[in-house]
Amino acid sequence: MAIKGLLRRIFGKVFRERTLAMIYLDLLRLKARWRGRLKKKRPLSPRLHLGCGRRLVEGWLNVDVRGSDFDVDLAAGRLPWKDESFESVVSQHVIDDLEIERELIPLLKEIKRVLKQGGELWLSTQDMTKICRSYVEDGGAKLIADRKTRIPDFDMKGYPDSQFMNELFYDSGWNMNEFDLPLLDHVLHKAGFDQCRRVDERDFLERFPDFPPRRDDYPSLYVRVIKTEEGARRG
């Protein structure tokens, strides 16, 4: 936080707050990338939680750019573990922050590499189909109501409901992509995966009850992917 404050004091009158935040993130990425240069090794857990944020789940290797069990720059497209190290990989609402060609597909290829044969990848992200359908049907009112179930004090601050669509798609400048199932399936296929199956949060929590629920099925797309021999040959 000292670095972030220093950036604000020096450049606060020159750069936008978002620009300062991106510079700070890139410094964190550089630090994590330097650590990632260490020789690849076996992790302490066969379960990998990518982009954990503050949601550190017991029994998993929780990974993010900072404050995690093992800090990694996910946008660099390299993971510091040996081939077939993990039985399961979970990443919730992270892939929309990564540029598809230069960051996400290389990361997915690395996930495939570190997954054991038959291992499973669970992803969730915002569902472009659900969001657009809700906007057409009611201008986003149900999406706002859904947000308030998780953040009771969420307030539109007097703006029309349509402004919430900017909140979802733009996310203060952090979002790089939105996905529907065909697009996500295409990206996974390019990374060498097949057998992408749509699921919901209930399926995910039944499989991994140690994860805290997000209760975000309404605006979200959940998928489960298995590493197969066919996918391995294609990759």
C-alpha positions in Angstrom: 0.0 0.0 0.0 3.0 2.3 0.6 3.9 2.0 -3.1 0.3 2.8 -4.2 0.3 5.9 -1.9 3.6 7.0 -3.3 2.3 6.7 -6.9 -0.7 8.8 -6.0 1.4 11.5 -4.3 3.8 11.8 -7.3 1.5 11.3 -10.2 -2.0 11.9 -8.8 -2.3 15.3 -10.6 -1.1 13.9 -13.9 -2.7 10.4 -14.3 -6.2 9.2 -13.8 -6.9 7.0 -10.8 -7.4 4.0 -13.1 -4.0 4.6 -14.7 -2.3 4.7 -11.3 -4.1 1.5 -10.4 -2.9 -0.2 -13.6 0.7 1.0 -12.9 0.5 -0.5 -9.4 -0.9 -3.7 -10.8 1.9 -4.0 -13.3 4.5 -3.5 -10.5 2.8 -6.4 -8.6 2.8 -8.5 -11.8 6.6 -7.8 -12.2 7.2 -8.9 -8.6 5.2 -12.1 -9.0 6.8 -12.8 -12.4 10.2 -12.6 -10.9 9.2 -15.2 -8.3 7.8 -17.3 -11.1 11.3 -17.6 -12.6 12.1 -20.2 -9.9 12.6 -23.8 -11.1 9.3 -25.6 -11.6 8.4 -27.9 -8.7 5.6 -29.9 -7.3 3.0 -27.9 -5.4 1.9 -28.7 -1.8 -1.7 -29.3 -2.8 -3.1 -31.1 -5.9 -5.9 -28.5 -6.1 -5.2 -25.1 -7.6 -7.4 -22.0 -7.0 -6.4 -19.3 -9.5 -7.2 -15.7 -9.0 -8.3 -16.3 -5.4 -8.3 -12.6 -4.2 -9.1 -12.7 -0.6 -11.0 -16.0 -0.8 -8.3 -18.3 0.6 -9.8 -21.8 0.6 -8.3 -24.3 3.0 -6.8 -27.4 1.3 -6.2 -25.6 -1.9 -3.2 -23.8 -3.4 -4.6 -20.3 -3.5 -2.9 -18.2 -6.2 -3.1 -14.5 -7.2 -0.8 -11.6 -8.0 -0.5 -10.8 -4.3 -1.5 -11.9 -0.8 -1.9 -15.6 -1.8 -0.2 -18.8 -1.0 2.0 -18.4 -4.1 1.9 -15.1 -6.0 1.8 -15.5 -9.8 1.2 -13.2 -12.7 -1.6 -15.0 -14.4 -1.4 -12.6 -17.4 2.2 -13.8 -18.2 1.0 -17.1 -19.5 3.4 -19.2 -17.5 2.7 -21.3 -14.3 5.7 -22.3 -12.1 4.7 -26.0 -11.6 5.7 -29.3 -13.2 3.5 -31.0 -15.8 0.4 -32.9 -14.4 0.7 -31.4 -10.9 -3.0 -30.9 -10.2 -6.2 -32.9 -10.1 -8.4 -29.9 -10.1 -8.2 -26.2 -11.1 -10.8 -23.6 -10.2 -10.9 -20.0 -11.4 -13.9 -17.8 -10.6 -14.5 -14.5 -12.4 -10.9 -14.0 -13.5 -10.8 -14.8 -17.2 -12.8 -11.7 -18.1 -9.8 -9.6 -16.8 -7.4 -11.2 -19.4 -6.9 -10.3 -23.0 -7.9 -13.4 -25.0 -5.1 -14.0 -27.5 -2.1 -12.7 -25.5 -3.0 -13.6 -22.0 -6.0 -16.0 -21.6 -5.3 -18.6 -24.2 -1.6 -19.0 -23.0 -2.8 -19.3 -19.4 -5.4 -22.0 -20.4 -2.6 -23.9 -22.2 -0.5 -23.8 -19.1 -3.5 -25.0 -17.0 -3.8 -27.9 -19.4 -0.1 -28.6 -19.0 -0.2 -28.7 -15.2 -3.5 -30.7 -15.1 -3.3 -34.4 -14.7 -4.9 -36.6 -17.4 -8.6 -36.7 -16.5 -8.2 -33.6 -14.3 -10.9 -31.0 -14.2 -11.0 -27.3 -14.8 -14.0 -25.3 -13.4 -14.4 -21.7 -14.7 -17.0 -19.0 -14.0 -17.4 -15.6 -15.5 -20.1 -13.1 -16.4 -22.6 -14.5 -18.9 -23.0 -12.1 -21.8 -26.2 -13.8 -22.9 -27.9 -13.5 -19.6 -26.9 -9.9 -19.1 -28.0 -8.8 -22.6 -31.3 -10.7 -22.2 -32.0 -9.0 -18.9 -31.3 -5.6 -20.4 -33.8 -6.2 -23.2 -36.4 -7.6 -20.9 -36.4 -5.1 -18.1 -33.5 -2.7 -18.6 -31.3 -4.5 -16.1 -33.7 -4.3 -13.1 -33.4 -8.0 -12.2 -29.6 -7.8 -12.5 -29.6 -4.9 -10.0 -32.0 -6.8 -7.7 -29.6 -9.8 -7.9 -26.6 -7.6 -7.0 -28.5 -6.3 -3.9 -28.9 -9.8 -2.6 -25.1 -10.0 -2.2 -24.4 -6.3 -1.6 -27.5 -5.0 0.3 -26.3 -1.4 0.4 -25.6 -1.3 -3.4 -27.0 2.0 -4.8 -27.4 3.3 -8.3 -26.9 6.8 -7.0 -29.8 8.2 -8.9 -28.7 6.9 -12.3 -31.2 5.0 -14.5 -30.9 1.2 -14.4 -29.2 1.2 -17.8 -26.0 2.6 -16.1 -25.7 -0.8 -14.3 -24.8 -2.3 -17.7 -21.7 -0.1 -17.7 -20.9 -1.3 -14.2 -21.0 -4.9 -15.4 -19.3 -4.6 -18.8 -16.7 -2.0 -17.8 -16.0 -2.8 -14.1 -14.0 0.5 -13.6 -11.8 -0.5 -16.5 -10.7 -3.9 -15.4 -12.8 -6.0 -17.7 -11.2 -7.1 -21.0 -13.9 -9.5 -22.3 -17.4 -10.7 -21.8 -18.2 -14.4 -22.6 -21.2 -16.4 -23.7 -20.9 -20.2 -23.9 -20.0 -20.4 -27.6 -17.1 -17.9 -27.2 -15.8 -19.6 -24.0 -16.0 -23.0 -25.7 -14.1 -21.7 -28.7 -11.3 -20.2 -26.5 -11.0 -23.5 -24.5 -10.9 -25.5 -27.8 -8.0 -23.2 -29.1 -6.2 -23.9 -25.8 -6.4 -27.7 -26.4 -9.4 -28.5 -24.2 -12.6 -30.3 -25.2 -15.7 -31.6 -23.5 -16.7 -28.2 -22.1 -20.0 -28.6 -20.2 -22.2 -25.9 -18.8 -23.0 -26.3 -15.1 -24.2 -24.0 -12.4 -23.0 -23.0 -9.0 -24.9 -25.8 -7.3 -22.9 -28.4 -9.3 -19.7 -26.6 -8.4 -20.5 -26.5 -4.7 -21.6 -30.1 -4.6 -18.2 -31.0 -6.1 -16.2 -28.6 -3.9 -18.2 -27.8 -0.7 -15.1 -26.2 0.9 -15.6 -23.2 -1.4 -17.7 -20.3 0.0 -20.8 -19.8 -2.1 -21.0 -16.7 -4.4 -24.7 -17.0 -5.1 -24.1 -15.5 -8.5 -25.8 -17.9 -10.8 -28.2 -15.3 -12.3 -25.5 -13.2 -14.1 -22.8 -16.0 -14.4 -21.7 -18.7 -16.7 -20.2 -21.8 -15.1 -18.4 -24.5 -17.0 -16.6 -27.7 -16.3 -13.8 -29.0 -18.6 -11.9 -32.3 -18.5 -8.4 -32.8 -19.8 -8.7 -35.7 -22.2 -6.2 -37.6 -24.4 -7.8 -36.2 -27.5 -7.4 -32.7 -26.2 -3.8 -33.4 -25.2 -3.0 -34.6 -28.7 -4.6 -31.5 -30.2 -2.8 -29.2 -27.9 
